[in-house]
Amino acid sequence: SIIENHFRESVKLSLLSNGDAASAHHTLAMYSDKFFTRAKERITSKEWATSQALRQHNEEMAQALSVKYKKRVGTKEELSKIKRQYNALSRQSKIDKQESIRIMQEMSSFLQLAVDSYIRTLTFGSRHDTRAVFRLFSLWSSNPTSLDRGTLQEALLKIPTHKFLPLTYQIASRANSDAPESFKNALFALLEAISENHPHHILWQLLTFAKASDGGAASANANQMKALLEKLSK
């Protein structure tokens, strides 16, 4: 692919030559991001929904023809026609299914590569901080269960925490939501790292969300906010 043959190799060469690594990673991030966005738009389009409905219909028709053929009811010509119809529908359904799987896998790969590359952009330099940090958080928060969570959390904590200061409210807000637990755990780990280095920048957000304790998940989230506040007061 273009990514494997050109962009990844360009990043490697930039690192070996002490070039602008942040810009190299940022270029790769934007390229991957663009293709992820295109794939996401495709699978959320009306055309995609129609094609998936047609594939489902063809699979059901093929199954019905298979059952009908196995009963061996009808003339030889009729059975031969049923078999031909089944083979055609089954073949097309298989092709369509493989294409759907390929697109979904490519979308997942582009998403992971974009996120990884934005993280490296923020780790290697500061030239692209504003765009990279906002886009990183947008991709992460919009796809919290589609990424390698363990690797992502570890990588996020390697980014200088001051780069997340423009996003402290959004991070605290998402941590206080009913998002997946693994995602919230990563957010709280990030909030803790930010609070240790920049307590005055994040105090107001923690105080605000620590009061949101109306029971259930919100109460549990508020308790974690209060725990962070207690650490800051020590």
N, C-alpha and C positions, 0 to 999 in steps of 0.2 A: 504494500500500500504506500501511498504518498507519505504517510506519517512515518512508517518504518524506514522507507528508503531515503527520505530527505530531511524531514523535520527533526526526528530523533537524532539522526546523525549530525545535523547542524548544531544541536544542543551539545552533543558530546564534543564536537570540535571547538565550540565556543569555550567550554570548560577547560579543555586541554591547552588552549591558546591564551588563557586568562582574559578572554573577551567579556562582553557584557552578558553574563549568564542570566541575569534577571530578564533582560529583553528577549533572549533566546527562549527562555521558558515561557515568557508572556506571549510570544508569537505562537508557540505550540499550544498554549492554553486557549487563545482566541480561535485558532484553527479548529481545535477539537470542540470548543464551545459552539462554534457555528454549525458544525455537522450534527452535534447533539440537538441543537435547537431545531434544525431542519427535520431531523428524525422525529422529534417530539411533536412538531406541528403536523407531520404526516400521520402519525398514529392517533391524533386527536381530531383529524379532519372527518368530514361527512363521507368523503370518498373511502377512507379507511374503514369506517363503520359499515358502509355498504358492502365493501369487499369481504369483510369478515362475516357479515350476515350471509352473503352468497356462498362463501366457503362452508359455513355451517349447514346451509341448506343442501349443498352438494354432498356433504358427508352423510347427512340423513337420508338423502335419496339413494346414495350408493349402498348404505346399510339396508334400506328397504329392498333394493334390487337383489342384494346378496341373499337375503332371507327368502325372497320370492324364487330365486334361481335354485336354491337348495331344496325347495319343495318339489321341484321337477314337475310342475303342473303346466301343461301346454304342449304345443307341437315342437318339433326339433327346431323349426325356423324361429318360433317365438322365444324359445330358450336361448338360441344363439343371439337373437337381438337383445335380450335382457343382459346377456353376458357382455356384449359389446358396449352397451350403455353403462354397465357397472364399471368396466375397465376404464372407459373414458372419464367418468366422473371420479373414480378412485385416483386415477393418475393426476388429474387436474387438482384435486383436493390435496394430494400429497405435495405437488409443486407449490401450491398457494401456502400451505402450512410451513413448508421449509423456508419460503420467502419471508413469511411473517416472523419466524424464529430468527432468521438472519438479521432482519431489521431491528428486532428487539435487542439482540446481542450486540449489534453495532452501536445502538443507542447507549446501552449500558457501558460499553467500552469507551465511547467518546466522553460520556459523563465522568467516568472515573479518571480518565486521562486529563480532562479539563480541570477537574478539582485538584488533582495531584500537581499539575503544572502551575496553577494559580498559587498553590501553597509554596512551591519552589520559587516562584516569582517574588513572593513576599519574604522568603527566607534569604535569597541571594542578594537582594538590593532594595532600594526604595524608590526607584524611578517610576514604577507603575503602581505604587501602593493604593491610590484611591480607587482606580478601576478594579484592580485585582481583589482587594479585600471585600468590596461591595458585591462583586460578581461571585466570588467564592462563597460568601454567606448566602446569597440568593440561590445558588445551585444546591448548596448543602441543605438549607432549610426547606427547599421545595422537593427534595428527593432524599429525606432522612433515612429511608430504609433501603435505598438502592446503592449504597456505598459501603466500602470496606470499613466498618466502624472502628475496629481496633487500631488499624493503621492510620486512619484519619485523625482520631483523637490524639494519638501520639505525635503526628506530624503538626497538627494545629498548635500544640504546646511548644513547638520549636520556633514559631513565629514570634518576633518581638511583640510583647503585649500592647505597646503603645499604638500599634497599627490597627488594633481593634477598637480604640477609643471612640471613633465616630459611630460605632455600631453598638455601643453598650446598651442603649435602650432596647434596640431590636433583639439583642441576645437575651437580655433579662426578660423581655416580653415573651419570647418563644420558650424560654425555660419555665415560665409560669403558665404555659398553656397545657392542653391535653395531648401534646405530641407524644410519639413513641418514647418509652422510658429510656432506651439506650441513647436516643438523641438528646434527651434532657440531661442525662448523666454527663454527656460530652460537653453540653452547654454550661452546666454547673462547674465542671472542671475548668473550663475556659474562664468563666466568671471569677472563680477563685484565683486563678493565675493573674487576671487583670487587677483584682482587688488587692493582691499582695504588692503589686508594683505601682498601682495608681489608685489608692483608696479614695482620694478626694474626687476623682472623676466618676466614680461608680457608686458612691455612698447614696446619693439621692435615689437612683434606680433601685438599689437594694431595699431602702426604706419604703419606697412606694409599693413594691411587690410583696414585701414582708407583711403588709397589712391586709393583703388579699387572701383571707382565710375563711371562706364561706363553706368549708367542708369539702370532703372528697379530695380529688387531685389538687385543687387549688390550695387546700389546707396543707397538704404534704409539700407542695412547691413553696408555700410561704414559710414553712418550717425550715426548709433548706436555705432560703434567703436569710432567715433569722440566724441560722448557724454560721453563715458567712459573715454576718454583722458581728456576731460574738467573737469570731476570729480577728476581725478588724479592731475590736475594742481592747484586745489584749496587748 
